[in-house]
Structures are given as C-alpha cells and as structure tokens.
C-alpha cells in the first residue's frame, strides 16, 4: 500500500501532455471506479473512526491522520445509497479537493493506470448512476467509472442547485454585453460558475470538455457574425476533463492565430503550487482553486474592468 503513491515526479510530468493517471478502486461490487491521482494525498488502511453526533449519514466518522482531523466519507453510500459492507478490510483514500482534505472509504484499492484523456469518454446520458460520473473508460477490457467527486462534496455540504454561496456578487456595468465560455465536465461545477456569472450580469455558454470547447471556439472565430465570439470576455476552464484537459485546451488556444489572445482562467479542484507553475507553462492567464464565489467574481470583475479600459 505504501508504494502506491511513489514516483510523484513522474506523475506530474504527465500534465500538459493530455494524460492522466487514475487510481482504481472497488466499492461494494465488482464495478471498478477511478479518481485522478493528482487529487490523492495517500492511501491507508481504515483507521479508527469516531462517529460525530448529527453528522451527515455519508460521513462514517472522523479520523486523526498525520496530525490532522479529517472527515471520512462512505463513497458507496454517497453515490448509491448502499453503505460499504466490510470496514475491517477497507481502505481510505485521502484526497484534497476544493481547498479541503477528506478521506473516501472504499472496499479495496486496485492500482494506478496511465491513460490519455482521449480514452476517457463522457458517461452515457440517462445511464444508471451516471449523475455521479464525469467519465468512463476501459482498462483491461473492463469498464471504469470516474467519480464526480465535486458533486459528492457539493451534496455533502448542502450546496444549493446553483452553488453560489455569497450574496456579494452584483450586476456589473457593461456585463450584459460580454460573454464567457465555461468548460467543465462536472455538472455541479458548471452550475456553480454559470450561477456566479449570472449574478454579475454576464451571458455564458458551457462546454463539457476541452475538445468540445476548442471546436466551438474555432467555429465561432471563423464565422463570428451571429456568435458570441466578438463579445467573448474570457474562457473559464477546468483542468481535468475527458477527451482534452484544460492544459491542452490552453495550449491549443495559444497556437491558433484567431484564438491566441483569449483570456484563459484555469479553475480547478486540483490545488497546489504545481498547478500555478503549469499556468505559466501552458500560457494561461490565471489560476483559481475551486470553489469560492467571491474570488471567482473578483477575477471576472477584474477582467471586465481591464477589457473596458482597453
């Protein structure tokens, strides 16, 4: 188990190459699930869990790990309504999402696999359980379902349907004349961002991955009349997405003569210094860890003001 998080340097070199590594695991059944290794801090055997009174039922308890007290979430209960059956042989995947650290209780951790984002497909619409997935792929001819952890966390934190947690976002002068392209594979993240933009008075279009966004931008740029292209204020993009990640999307935007001057904000649950360094490497204009409505609003307002001054 201790070796599963080795070779971090090799893993970080995948960024910008449209590749990822998935940590594969099982819950109650034979189905294989996965999450991006970049979000994983460590994997441990399930420690002693202390049940907290009045806690959300999906929070099995809290654990003291390396001097920190973190909540441990029963991932099976959260996405299927069925609690994990055997805690004696279970493991906890300790992760960092959206500025917080938490553990996910799983039955067993399998291994790490190296994939190209092109191999990750959007989940079939209407499929059972697809509401908690951001993508699907195949490994050794078996289907792997990639968990939408942002949706799990949003529901746990009782975020409303829009996800804007601040009333400080108000209509901005001239915003109605501007447009923003929002790129994210998580339905919760898309609602959070577009909800914040709505409060600022901005119009928006959404794309579910970098490939879809790039196709849309190229189509708009070639025939801008009747499209939002000439009013496009900025692109707000997630980093990890099926088909094409945010790093690769940014690189492709900078390579295109008609798109290269677009303002790109990478907005991601992958936090840390490494991601800020990658912003410069791929040519993005800014980086923001998810999700704080006030901070996102400040970034967008600053961009509005800069565009008005120009």
C-alpha positions, -999 to 999 in steps of 0.1 A, spaced: 0 0 0 28 24 9 43 22 -26 11 32 -44 19 69 -41 56 66 -53 70 83 -83 53 117 -79 77 135 -102 70 111 -130 33 116 -124 35 154 -126 53 152 -159 21 139 -174 5 174 -171 4 193 -203 5 161 -223 -32 154 -222 -25 124 -200 -36 114 -165 -32 86 -140 -63 71 -124 -63 54 -90 -86 24 -94 -107 10 -66 -138 -10 -57 -168 -3 -35 -193 -30 -27 -195 -48 -60 -172 -58 -89 -175 -25 -107 -142 -5 -109 -141 32 -101 -114 57 -105 -102 92 -94 -73 113 -107 -41 106 -88 -33 143 -86 -62 146 -61 -48 118 -39 -26 125 -9 -22 89 3 -40 56 7 -42 40 41 -59 11 59 -91 23 75 -81 38 109 -103 41 140 -132 62 131 -150 84 156 -187 90 148 -198 126 152 -233 133 165 -257 149 140 -232 143 111 -244 137 76 -250 99 73 -225 96 45 -197 107 69 -188 75 86 -167 93 111 -136 114 116 -100 101 118 -67 116 131 -43 112 103 -7 127 104 -18 153 130 -49 164 112 -86 155 119 -104 148 86 -139 135 78 -141 101 62 -169 97 36 -185 64 27 -183 68 -11 -206 38 -17 -233 53 5 -229 87 -11 -233 76 -47 -255 45 -44 -273 48 -11 -258 15 0 -232 17 28 -199 -1 25 -203 -36 40 -170 -46 55 -149 -19 72 -124 -44 87 -107 -48 53 -115 -14 38 -91 14 29 -93 52 30 -82 74 0 -71 107 15 -77 135 -10 -75 172 -15 -105 187 -33 -117 223 -35 -94 236 -7 -103 208 17 -88 175 28 -111 145 33 -110 107 32 -131 84 10 -139 50 24 -135 22 -3 -136 -15 -1 -102 -21 -19 -77 -1 -39 -65 -18 -71 -37 1 -89 -28 32 -108 -31 32 -146 -17 57 -171 -42 69 -197 -46 95 -224 -76 119 -219 -87 109 -254 -95 75 -239 -120 90 -214 -155 93 -227 -185 112 -212 -208 89 -193 -239 77 -213 -268 101 -207 -295 86 -186 -274 56 -176 -279 43 -141 -257 62 -117 -243 85 -144 -253 115 -123 -222 108 -101 -198 102 -130 -176 126 -151 -164 100 -175 -160 63 -183 -131 43 -199 -119 8 -203 -89 -9 -186 -81 -45 -195 -114 -47 -213 -133 -37 -181 -153 -5 -177 -140 21 -152 -164 47 -139 -147 80 -129 -164 96 -99 -177 132 -100 -163 140 -65 -173 176 -68 -210 165 -69 -205 143 -39 -188 171 -20 -215 197 -30 -243 174 -18 -224 167 14 -220 204 20 -257 211 12 -248 235 -17 -279 246 -35 -286 239 -71 -266 269 -83 -238 267 -58 -232 304 -53 -226 308 -16 -223 346 -15 -247 375 -19 -219 399 -26 -219 393 -64 -240 420 -80 -247 432 -116 -217 449 -132 -219 478 -157 -214 466 -192 -215 429 -183 -246 422 -204 -225 430 -235 -200 403 -226 -199 365 -229 -179 338 -211 -172 303 -222 -173 279 -193 -156 245 -197 -161 218 -171 -171 181 -171 -188 184 -137 -225 195 -139 -222 209 -104 -191 229 -113 -208 243 -144 -238 253 -124 -216 270 -98 -197 290 -123 -227 300 -145 -246 309 -114 -219 333 -104 -217 348 -139 -255 352 -139 -253 373 -108 -227 395 -124 -249 400 -154 -228 380 -179 -241 357 -205 -224 323 -208 -220 292 -229 -209 258 -215 -188 230 -229 -183 196 -212 -146 191 -221 -117 208 -238 -122 192 -272 -158 204 -273 -147 239 -262 -119 241 -288 -143 230 -316 -168 256 -305 -142 284 -303 -128 276 -338 -162 276 -353 -170 309 -337 -138 325 -347 -142 315 -384 -177 329 -386 -180 354 -357 -212 371 -370 -242 357 -351 -219 340 -325 -206 353 -291 -170 354 -304 -167 392 -306 -182 396 -272 -161 368 -256 -146 382 -224 -128 351 -212 -126 313 -211 -131 297 -176 -119 261 -178 -115 231 -156 -82 212 -159 -91 175 -157 -117 166 -183 -125 138 -208 -111 140 -243 -89 171 -237 -78 186 -205 -76 223 -196 -38 224 -201 -40 211 -236 -70 233 -244 -50 264 -233 -20 253 -254 -42 248 -285 -58 282 -280 -24 299 -279 -14 281 -311 -44 293 -330 -39 328 -346 -76 337 -342 -78 325 -306 -43 332 -291 -53 365 -274 -83 350 -255 -81 354 -217 -80 319 -201 -86 313 -164 -80 277 -152 -105 270 -125 -98 236 -108 -102 215 -78 -66 205 -83 -48 229 -60 -12 235 -51 19 252 -63 25 228 -92 -7 238 -109 2 275 -107 35 267 -124 17 249 -151 -4 280 -157 27 298 -169 40 268 -188 9 264 -210 2 301 -214 -30 305 -193 -36 340 -178 -47 330 -143 -54 301 -119 -81 298 -92 -88 268 -70 -125 259 -67 -149 270 -54 -152 304 -39 -179 326 -55 -164 358 -42 -129 350 -55 -142 339 -89 -163 370 -90 -133 392 -82 -113 376 -111 -142 381 -135 -148 417 -124 -111 425 -128 -112 411 -163 -143 432 -171 -126 463 -159 -94 455 -179 -115 449 -211 -134 482 -206 -101 501 -201 -87 485 -233 
